[in-house]
């Protein structure tokens, strides 16, 4: 016997919402750091390098010019990471990098297309190469 009425409707909607929620969660959650953490690590490394450059004699105006560009560079990196769907391994490597040499070594794990898109993002271009 098929039930109808408000209780049956509520039960059906509850089941549908539960199934949709499970579908939205998809497979196991990606345990790697998010792209925002990759970008934050880049910013930390860049600021450390900038501080070292100040000790090496870089003038204050040059430091300010570089410092002013860092947020845009961070945001471009985060966007390229998200758009390019960088792997968990690459993101984990980048967040664990201790300096720019390590960061660049991790970038070598990107696919050719991902590296090309990152380069374009660094130059201010958007979208994938044709």
C-alpha positions as CSV (number, residue, x, y, z in Angstrom):
1,X,0.0,0.0,0.0
2,X,1.4,3.4,-1.0
3,X,1.0,6.2,1.6
4,X,0.1,9.7,0.7
5,X,-0.4,12.8,2.6
6,X,1.8,15.3,4.5
7,X,3.8,12.7,6.5
8,X,4.7,10.7,3.4
9,X,5.7,13.9,1.6
10,X,7.9,15.0,4.6
11,X,9.5,11.5,4.7
12,X,10.2,11.6,0.9
13,X,11.7,15.1,1.1
14,X,13.9,14.1,4.0
15,X,15.2,11.1,2.0
16,X,15.8,13.2,-1.0
17,X,17.7,15.8,1.0
18,X,19.8,13.2,2.6
19,X,20.7,11.6,-0.7
20,X,21.5,15.0,-2.2
21,X,23.7,15.8,0.8
22,X,25.6,12.5,0.3
23,X,26.0,13.2,-3.4
24,X,27.4,16.7,-2.7
25,X,30.0,15.4,-0.3
26,X,31.1,13.0,-3.0
27,X,34.0,10.8,-2.3
28,X,36.3,11.0,0.7
29,X,37.2,14.6,1.6
30,X,40.6,15.8,0.2
31,X,42.9,15.8,3.2
32,X,45.5,18.0,1.6
33,X,45.9,21.7,2.3
34,X,43.6,24.0,0.4
35,X,44.8,26.4,-2.3
36,X,44.5,29.2,0.2
37,X,47.1,27.6,2.4
38,X,49.4,27.2,-0.6
39,X,49.0,30.9,-1.3
40,X,49.6,31.8,2.3
41,X,52.8,29.8,2.4
42,X,54.0,31.5,-0.8
43,X,53.3,34.9,0.9
44,X,55.3,33.8,4.1
45,X,58.3,32.7,2.0
46,X,58.2,35.9,-0.2
47,X,58.1,38.1,2.9
48,X,61.0,36.2,4.5
49,X,63.0,36.6,1.2
50,X,62.1,40.3,1.2
51,X,63.4,40.7,4.7
52,X,66.7,39.0,3.8
53,X,67.0,41.3,0.8
54,X,66.5,44.3,3.0
55,X,69.5,43.1,5.1
56,X,71.4,42.7,1.8
57,X,70.9,46.3,0.9
58,X,67.7,46.6,-1.1
59,X,66.3,50.1,-0.7
60,X,63.0,50.9,1.1
61,X,61.3,52.0,-2.0
62,X,62.0,48.8,-3.8
63,X,60.9,46.8,-0.8
64,X,57.6,48.7,-0.7
65,X,57.1,48.2,-4.5
66,X,57.6,44.4,-4.1
67,X,55.5,44.3,-0.9
68,X,52.6,46.0,-2.7
69,X,52.6,43.3,-5.3
70,X,52.6,40.3,-3.0
71,X,48.8,40.2,-2.2
72,X,48.0,40.1,-6.0
73,X,50.6,37.4,-6.5
74,X,49.1,35.4,-3.6
75,X,45.6,35.7,-5.0
76,X,46.8,34.7,-8.6
77,X,48.5,31.7,-7.1
78,X,45.4,30.7,-5.2
79,X,43.3,31.1,-8.3
80,X,45.6,29.1,-10.5
81,X,45.8,26.3,-7.9
82,X,42.0,26.1,-7.7
83,X,41.3,26.5,-11.4
84,X,44.0,24.0,-12.3
85,X,42.8,21.5,-9.6
86,X,46.3,21.0,-8.3
87,X,46.8,17.5,-6.8
88,X,46.9,16.9,-3.1
89,X,50.5,15.9,-3.4
90,X,51.5,19.2,-5.0
91,X,49.6,21.2,-2.5
92,X,51.0,19.3,0.4
93,X,54.5,19.8,-1.0
94,X,54.1,23.5,-1.5
95,X,52.7,24.1,2.0
96,X,55.6,22.1,3.5
97,X,58.3,24.0,1.5
98,X,60.7,25.8,3.7
99,X,62.0,28.3,1.2
100,X,61.6,29.5,-2.4
101,X,63.9,26.8,-3.7
102,X,61.7,24.1,-2.1
103,X,58.5,25.9,-3.4
104,X,59.9,26.0,-6.9
105,X,60.9,22.3,-6.7
106,X,57.3,21.4,-5.7
107,X,56.0,23.4,-8.7
108,X,57.9,21.0,-11.0
109,X,55.3,18.4,-10.0
110,X,52.6,20.4,-11.8
111,X,51.5,19.3,-15.2
112,X,52.7,21.3,-18.2
113,X,49.3,22.9,-18.5
114,X,49.2,23.8,-14.9
115,X,52.7,25.4,-15.0
116,X,51.7,27.3,-18.2
117,X,48.6,28.6,-16.5
118,X,50.5,29.6,-13.4
119,X,53.0,31.4,-15.5
120,X,50.2,33.3,-17.3
121,X,48.6,34.1,-14.0
122,X,51.9,35.5,-12.7
123,X,52.1,37.7,-15.8
124,X,48.5,38.9,-15.2
125,X,46.8,36.8,-18.0
126,X,43.8,34.7,-17.3
127,X,42.3,31.5,-18.7
128,X,43.9,28.4,-20.2
129,X,46.3,28.6,-23.1
130,X,44.6,27.7,-26.5
